[in-house]
Structures are given as structure tokens and as C-alpha cells.
Amino acid sequence: METITGAIEALNGIVWGVPMLVLILGVGLYLTLGLRLLTIIKIPFGFSMLWRGRIAAGPGEISPFNALMTSLSATIGTGNIAGVATAIFLGGPGAVFWMWMTALVGMATKFAEAVLAVRYRELDERGRYVGGPMYYIRNGLGERWGWLAVLFALFAGVAGFGIGNMVQANSVADALQTSFDIPPWVTGSVLVVLVGGVLVGGIHRIGTVAARLVPLMAIGYIAACSIVVAMNVHAIPETFELIFTHAFTPAAATGGFAGAAVWAAMRFGVARGIFSNEAGLGSAPIAHAAAQTKGPVSQGVVAMLGTFIDTIVLCSFTALAILTTGVWTGGETGAALTTAAFESALPGAGGYIVAIALSVFAFTTMLGWSYYCERSLQYLFGIAIITPFRVVWAFAALVGATLKLGFVWLLADTLNALMAVPNLIALALLSPVVFRLTREFFATRGGSENNPF
């Protein structure tokens, strides 16, 4: 077992190492430039389309708005709370700047993923729309690339049980036990019931729950962070100075902070940014493929907002709470660092707020990833796998809540990164399709803000 663990650790260091980060950023930058910065320029247009997207506008399973909320339910999670804190602990304040840069190019990646997901989606045996990287690899690149589609589905199907289920359940159990002394088996049992109850309704119920829960939890968390930042408003100018200064100059050791080179700020900012918003990993387009939209680009401009909301908005609020309170020099990392920030401003209540936020974020991640994993396994084994999968997925939460998951986390994290390889290859090869569809959309009435869908 030690040999297997060591081999996977070595592979993990490669797949989450510098070459992978450069590849993800490189494809994102290529798409951003190829789209002529459209994903940045059209952010206001995207929000107007998101508002209109509350109503179905074409064939599909769920509204464009609900598709985005389903995607966000999977990406808004521990990365927004613990991931940001880890980036600051390892890379210093400058890591926040590189998280922002990752998000800006990641918007183009998410845009392209959704465009291709809708363009190459298909109907399954039940007459329901399915799509994602495995479908745009096979249908866009041709049958000779089918092996690459199978690899993606295999990586996603297995990784989902770890990164999207058991690890999340473990985070919830740990947070609730620490803050409220709730036994892990109780948390796991409740999660089995809650997750199972949602999965019975399929994507329609997942989308409905996500549409109600995601905006509520995001607004609630932003409000809590805003209180912390407001109580330290005098430190805001200095905080932004720290972020921009240490993005390009080393951060000296101070207090419990060991110091960080510019390369560390860049590396951990990029890595945590990708971990949080999942741009390039290929998970989000599986949800966007189910959108009731008239065309690929319509959903693409909605999808790109996922990265903006997740990283530019939510991760930034966590970073500001940590940096304005000054606790980042105290030596804490992960969720403990975010908790320290909240406790410094809201003694006695801060820890509970973080625990509740972490629990809700992790729960919604389990819902979003259940759909990703289900569609990946469906691609491999057909619709007969759906019911057994939902049962196993629900009970996996109990396993995750009550066991130590060192090896599971390592394996899932490695496979999660491997998902990006076939997806990025497809995005690069199919980029001319994305560029052409985008030009056509904005050159016709379809690109008018009065008739976006």
C-alpha cells in the first residue's frame, strides 16, 4: 500500500505541478485572446442574460439560470474558505492577485466549455439532453478520439466520489463536530437522507435546490465577510497595497508567516484559483449541457459568470477578511485561518459562521458533483447505472463522514487534475468552432441585448 501511495503522490506532484498550471493558464489565455477579450468586456451583458435566463428559452432540461446555479453549487465549496486561506499562508498576500488573473483567463475557458457542451450535446435513451467533455470530444473531434472521451469519463466518474462526495462529507462532519460537538456518524446519516432526497428528482431537483440555496448561501457569506471587513475598514488600503506589491516582490517573514517568494505567490494563487473555480477541469460543462437555451453562445456567456462569481467575488471576500484583520501572520492555515479572521472581528460567533458556511458549501458541492459523476458513468455504462449510482452516492457520504480519507483524498485529487488533460486538448483543437460560433452570434440579432436567447 505504501508503494501505491508513494506512486500516486509522485503522480499528484506532476499533474498539479507547474506544467499543468501553465497548460491550464496557457489554454485560458489563448482562448481569451482568440475571443478578443470578449469574456471580460461582456461581463455586464452576461449578467443581463443570466437574469433573463431564469426562464427556459429553448430545448433542454433546466433553465440557463438553474444550470449556472448547479455549476456553482459544485464549485463554491471548501476552496472558497480553506483554499484561499491556504494560498495566502503559502504564497502571501500576492497570491490573491494571481487568483484574480487565473479567474480572468478562466472565464474564457468556462465560456468555451459551455459553448462546446451545448453545441455537441445529444439526447440519451430517455430523451434527455446530456453533454460535457466526453461528448464534445467524441462528437466534435470524431470517433478516433473516443478513447480520450472514455478517459475523461473514467477520471471524472471515480474522482467525483472522493473530491465531490466523501471529502466534502468529511469536511462537514469535522466542522460540525468541532463547533457543535455533533458526532460524525450523525452528520453522515443526515447527509445520506438529504443528498438521497435530492438525487431522487434528478437534474430537475438538483437545479431547483441549487437555484434556491446557492444565491442564499453566497449572499449570506458575502454579508458575513462584509461585516468583518467593515470592522477593519481602515486596513483596506493597506490590504490592496499588500496584494499588488507582493504579487511582484517577495513577502518577508513576519510573525507566524514564513515569508514567500514571488514564484510561490504565483504558483499557489494559480493552483488555489483553479481548485476553487474548476476552469479547465471539464466539470462545469456537464451541467451547462442540460440548459434550456437556443444556442451555445447564449449559455457560454452565462457559464463564464461562474468563474467570476466564485473567484473574483467570493474568494476575494474571504481574502479581504483574512488580510484586513491581520491574522494571516499568525501561523494558521486552511479553514482555521479563515475562522481566526472571523473570530477576531466577531468573537464567539465567528467560528460558528465559518462552520455553517463550510457545511452548506460542502453540501451543495456534493449535489453538483453527483450530477457530474452520474453523467460520466452514464457515458461509460448507459442509463442502467443511474439508479444504483444514486444509492451508492448517497451512502458514500456516511463513509466519508466517519473515516479518515488520506488516501481517498490523494487519489481523488490526482484524478481531478487528470480530468483537465483530455478536456484541454479538446478545447484547443475545437477552439476554431468556439471562435466561429461566437463571431456569428454577435454579428446577428442573437447578440442583441434585447434578444439574447
N, C-alpha and C positions, 0 to 999 in steps of 0.2 A: 504493500500500500504506500509505503514511503517513496518507493521508486516512481509510482504513478503520480503521486502528489508532486514530487520534485519535477517530473517531466511537464506536468500541467503548469506549474509555477514558472518554469522556463518559457513555455509557450505563451503564458499570460504576459510575461515581460516583453515578449516580441510583439504580440497583437495589440497591446496597449502602449507600446513604446513609440519612439519618435517617428519611425517610418509610417505607422498607421495614422498618427496625428497629422503628419504632413500630407498624407494621402487624402484624408477627410477634408482638411483645410484647403488643399490644392484643388480638389474637385469642386468644393463650395465656391472658391474664388473664381475658378474657370466659369462656372455657371453664372455667378454674379456679373462678371464682365460680359459674358455672352448674352445675357439678358439686358445689358446696358443699364445696370443698377436699378432695374425696374422694381425688384423686390424691396428696395429701400424707398424709392421715390413714391411707390404706390401704396405705402402703408395706410394713409387715410382712406384710399379707395378700398383697400382690403377690409377695413372696419365697417365701411358702409355696406359692403357686400355681406359681411358677417351678420349685420343687423337684418338685412333682407333675407338672409339665409335661414332665418327661423322658420320659414315656410318652404315646403317642398317645391322644387322648380323643375323637376324632370324625373326620369326613371331612377330607381334606386331603392334603398331600404330605409334610410333615416335622413332627416333634413341636413343640409350643409352645416348648420349651426351645431346640431347634435353630433355630427361626425367630428367636428373640431373638438367638442367637449369630450368625446370618447377618447380622442387622441391625447388631449390634455390630461385626462384622468390617469393615463398611463405615464405621462412624462412628469407631471407635478407630483413629486414624491420626496423621498429622503434626500435626493440630490439638492433640492431647494433649501433644505435646512442643514443637513450634515455635510453635503458636498461642498457648498460654498464655504463653510467654516474650515473644512479640510484644505481647500485651495488657499485660503488666507494663511492658515497655520504653516503650510509647506512652502508657499510662494510669496507670502507677504501681501500687502495691500495691492501691489501692482498686478496680482493675479486677476483681480476684478476687471481691470481694463481688458485683459486678454480674453476673459469670459465674454465681454461685450463684443469684441472683434469676432470671436467664434460664432456668436449668435447672428451677427450681421451677415456673414457669409453663409451661415447655416440656414438662413431664411430662404436663400436661393435653392439650397439642397432640398428643403421641405417642399418648396414650390414645385420643383421638378419631379420629386417623388409622387406628389398628388396628381400632377398632370398626367404622368405615365400610368398611374394606378387607375384613373378613370378612363383614359384612352384605351387601355388594353384589358380592362375588366371583362368578365364573362358571366353568364348565368350557369348556376350549378343544376344538379338534377331536380332540385326543389323549385327551380325558377327564381332563385335569389342571386343578387349580384355579389360576386366575390372578386377580389383582386389583391394586388400587392406586388412586391418584387418578383415572387415566383411566377406570376402571370405575365408581367411585362418583360421578364427575361425570356420566357418561352414564346409568347405571342409577338413580342417586338423584335427579338433577336433571332428567333427561329428555333426549330426543334433540335438543331445541332447543339444549341446552348442549354438543352433541357437538363443536363447534369448539373449545371450551375444553379438552376432553379431548385432542383432537388436538394442541393447543399444548403441553400438559404433556408428552405422549409425545415430541413432537419435541424440546423443550428437554432432557428427560432423556436421550433417545437420543443426542444429539450431545454434551451436556455430559459424559456418562459417559466418553467416550473421552479427554477431557482430564483432568478432575478426578479420575476414578476409575481411570485407567489410565496414560497417558503421564506425567503429572505425578508420580504415585506411583513409577513405574519410574525416573524421573529422580532422585527423592529417594533411592531405594535405591542407584542407581549412584553418586551423589555421596557418600553416606555411606560406602559400601564402598571407593571409591577413596581418599577422604581418610584413613580409618582403617586400611585393609588393603592399599592400593595395588592393588586389583583393577580391571583395565580395564573401562570401561563396557560394551563390546561383550560381554565375558564375562558380566557381570551380566545384560544384556539377553537373552542367549541362554539362560541358566539360567531366567530368568523365563518365557520363551516355553514351555519344557518343563514347568515346574511349573504355571503357570497353565493351559496347554493340557491337561495331565493331569487337572486337577481339573474343568475345564469339560466334558470328555467325559461325565462322570457326571451333569451337570445339577444341579438344585437338591438332589437327594438327596446327591450327593457334596460339594457346597458346604456343605450343612448339617452333614454328618458331620465334615468338616475343620474347619469353624468351631467346632463343639461341642467339639472336642479342643484346637484351637490357641488360641482366644480366652481361655478361662479360664486356660490355662497362661501365656500371654504377659501377661495382666493381673496375675495373682498375682506373676509374676516381676518385672514392672516396679514394682509396689507394694512388693515386698520390697526392691528396689534403692533406691527412694526413701526407704523407711523407714530404711535404713542411713545414708543421707546426713542425714536429719532427726535421727536418734538421735545422730549425732556432733556435732550442733549443738542439742541438746535445750534448752540454756539460752536459746536465742533464740526458742523457740516463743511464749512470752507476748508478747514484743515484736512478733513477726510478726503475730499476730492483732490486736494493737493498731494496727499499721500498716494492715492490711486494712480494719478498721472505721473508723478515723479518716479515712483518705484516700478512703473511699467518699463522704464528705460534705464534706471540706475539701481544698483543693489540696495537692499534694505538691511540696515545694520542690526545686529543682535541687540535686544533690549528686553529687560525683564525675563519672562519665560519664553520669549520668541528667539529662536536660534539664529535668525538672520536668513536672508535668501538672495541668491544671485538673480540677475535679470532672466537668465535661462530658466531658472526654477519658477519664476513668476509666469513666464510664458507657457512652460510645459504644464504646470498644474492648473493654470487658468483655462487653457485649451481643453485639457483632459476632463476637468470637472464640468466645464461648459457642455461638452459633448455628452458626458454621462447624464447631465440634467435634461437637456432638450432632445437627445437622441437623433439629432440631424445627421443623416448619412447611414444610420444603422438599418433603416428599412422597415421599422416597425409601424410608424405613423401611417404610411400609405395604405396599409391593410384596412384601417378604419375609414380613410377618405374614399376608398374604392366603393364603399357602400352608400355614399352620399346621393341624395335625390337632386341631381344637378343636370343642367342642359349640356354642359360641356366641360372638358378637362381643365381649361384655364380658369373657369369660374371657381372651381374648387381649389385650384392651385393658389389663388390669391387669398383664399380663406385659410388654407393649410399653413401658409407661411407665417401667419399670425401666431401659430402655436409656439414657435421658437421665440418670437418677440415677447409674448406674454410670459412664457416660462422663464427665460433668462434675463432679458432686458428689464422686465418689470419685477417679477417675484424674487429672483436671485439677487437683484440689486437692493431690494428692501432688506433682505437678510444681511447682505454685506454692509449696508449703511448702519443697521442696528448693531452689528459687531464692532465696526470701526469707530462710530461716534461715541460709543460707551467706553472705548479704550481697553476692553477686555481681551483683545487679540494678542496682547503682550503677556498674558497671564499664564501661558503654557498649556491651556486646554485645547482640545481639537474636536472635530466632529460635532455631533449634537450637543455635547457638553459645553462647547464654546458658545453656541447659539443660546443655550439655556442660561449660561453665565451672563450674556448680554441682556436677556430679558429680566433676569433676577436682579441685575444691578439697577435697572430702571423701575421694575415692578416687584419689589421684594415680597416673597411669599406666594405670589401669583404667577410670576414669570415662568417657573418650571412647569406648572400645570398647563399654561398656554402652549408651550412648546410640545409637551407630551400629547395634548389633544390634537394639535395641528399635525404632528408627526403621524399619529394614529389614523386620522382622516385621510391624509395624503397617501399613506401606505395602503389603506383600504381601497381607495379609488384606483390606485396603481394595479391592484390585484384584478379589478374589474376590466380595466383597459387591456391588460396583458392576457387576460383569459380569452378575449376575442382574437388577439394576435396569434396566440398559441393554437386556438381551435382552428382557425383558418389555415395555419401552416400544416397542421396534422391532417386536416381535411384534404389538402392538396396531395398529401402523400398516400392517404388511405381511403379517401372517399367519405361520403356523408355518414356512413355506418359508424364512424369513430366519434361522432359528435356527442351522443348521449353518454357513452362510457367516459369520454373525456371530461364532461362536466361534473360527473360524480367524483372522479379521481381528483380533479382540480379543487373541488370544494373541500375534500378531506385532506388534501395536501397542506391546507392551511393549519390544521391541527398538528400535523407532523412538524411543520416549520416553527410553530409557536412553542413547542415543547422540547426540541432537540437543539444541540449545538450544530452549527452549519458551516464550519470552517471549510471543509472540502466541497460541500454543495455550492457555497458562495464562490469559491475559486473556479470551479468548473463552469458555473453559470456565467460568471463574469468573462471568462475566456471565450465561451461560445457566443456571448452577446457581442463581443468585439468581432468575432469571425463572421457574424451576420453582415457586417459592413462590406466585406470583401466582394462577394458577388453583387451586392447592391451598387457599390461604387463603380464597378466595371460596367454594369448595365446603364447607370446614369451617364457615364462618359460616352459610351457607344451610342446611346439613344438621345444624346443632347441635341442633335440636329432636329429631331422630332419636336422636342420641347421648344426650341427657338422658333421653329416654323409655326407651330400652333399658337404660340404667344403673339407673334407678329400678326397673324391672321385675325386673332381675337381683337387686338387693339386697333386694327385697321378697319374694322367693321362696326356695325351698331352694337355687336356683342360687347364691345369695350366701353360703351357709353355708360356713364354712371346712372343714367335714367333707366337703363335696361340691361343691368349687369348679368342677369342669368338668361 
